[in-house]
Amino acid sequence: MKQMMQTLFELQSLEFDETIQPNIEERIAELRAKIPKPILSHYDRLGDKGKKGVALLRHQTCTGCHMRVPLAIVMDLRHDDEIRLCDNCQRYLCLVEDTAEVNVEPATGKTAAKKSRKQLAHAL
């Protein structure tokens, strides 16, 4: 499923890209042949309305409509079980793995900051 979503996302980037590339029509035809007809028809219906058919999913948020997606959908995409649509904008969701690590301060830094605030309060 993940490979098909990547193919669909690549197709979208080629179709919505305004730069002219050599052999782009051949590449688009090749990608469209790899995608099942029901998925392609839904994608084309969105395209006919001027909307992109695929949206990235970052931090549990659809980048197409900026609405939060239920965790169950995120987990389905993570497990690569099935293709999912955004409940709000009806775009296909393509999961982007979050590679950025959260920068966490050590506990000693937080307590030191609390002490300094308390000391400031007593000084006033």
C-alpha positions in Angstrom: 0.0 0.0 0.0 2.8 2.4 0.8 4.4 1.9 -2.6 1.0 2.6 -4.3 0.6 5.8 -2.3 4.1 6.9 -3.2 3.3 6.2 -6.9 0.1 8.3 -6.5 2.0 11.1 -4.8 4.6 11.1 -7.6 1.8 11.2 -10.2 0.3 14.2 -8.4 3.6 16.0 -8.3 4.1 15.5 -12.0 0.6 16.6 -12.9 0.6 19.7 -10.8 4.2 20.7 -11.6 4.3 23.7 -14.0 7.8 23.1 -15.3 8.1 21.2 -18.5 10.2 18.1 -18.3 11.1 15.8 -21.2 9.1 12.5 -21.5 6.7 13.7 -18.8 3.6 12.3 -20.6 5.2 8.9 -20.8 6.0 8.9 -17.1 2.5 10.0 -16.2 1.0 7.2 -18.3 3.4 4.7 -16.7 2.4 5.8 -13.2 -1.4 5.8 -14.0 -1.1 2.2 -15.3 0.2 1.1 -11.9 -2.7 2.5 -9.9 -6.0 0.6 -9.6 -9.0 2.1 -11.4 -11.2 2.9 -8.4 -8.4 4.8 -6.7 -7.5 6.6 -9.9 -11.1 7.6 -10.6 -11.4 9.1 -7.1 -8.1 10.9 -7.6 -9.3 12.2 -11.0 -12.6 13.5 -9.5 -10.7 15.6 -7.0 -8.4 16.8 -9.8 -11.4 17.8 -11.9 -12.5 20.1 -9.0 -9.0 21.7 -8.9 -7.9 19.8 -5.8 -4.9 17.7 -5.3 -5.8 14.0 -4.7 -3.1 13.2 -2.1 -2.2 15.0 1.1 0.7 14.3 3.4 0.0 13.4 7.0 2.3 15.1 9.4 2.0 15.1 13.2 -1.5 13.6 12.9 -2.6 16.5 10.7 -3.8 16.4 7.1 -1.7 18.9 5.1 -4.6 19.3 2.6 -7.2 20.7 5.0 -5.1 21.1 8.2 -7.5 19.1 10.2 -6.5 16.6 12.8 -6.8 13.0 11.8 -8.0 10.3 14.2 -5.2 8.2 15.7 -6.8 5.0 14.3 -6.3 6.2 10.7 -2.6 7.1 11.5 -2.1 3.6 13.0 -3.6 2.0 9.9 -1.2 4.0 7.7 1.7 3.1 9.9 0.9 -0.6 9.7 0.5 -0.3 5.9 -2.9 -2.1 6.2 -5.0 -0.1 3.9 -5.3 3.2 2.0 -7.2 5.8 4.0 -8.9 9.1 3.1 -9.1 12.2 5.2 -12.6 12.4 6.7 -12.7 16.1 6.0 -11.3 16.8 2.5 -11.5 13.2 1.1 -7.9 13.3 -0.1 -5.8 10.1 0.1 -3.4 10.3 3.0 0.3 9.6 2.6 2.1 9.2 5.9 5.3 11.0 6.4 7.5 9.5 9.1 8.6 12.1 11.7 12.3 11.9 11.9 12.9 15.0 14.0 13.6 14.1 17.6 11.9 16.0 20.4 14.5 18.1 22.3 13.8 17.5 25.9 15.5 19.4 28.7 17.0 17.5 31.5 15.0 17.6 34.8 17.8 19.4 36.6 17.4 22.4 34.2 13.7 22.7 35.0 14.2 22.6 38.7 17.0 25.2 38.5 14.7 27.5 36.6 11.9 27.0 39.2 14.3 27.9 42.0 15.5 31.0 40.3 11.9 32.2 39.8 11.2 31.5 43.5 14.3 33.4 44.5 13.2 36.3 42.3 9.7 36.3 43.9 11.2 36.5 47.4 13.5 39.3 46.4 10.5 41.4 45.4 
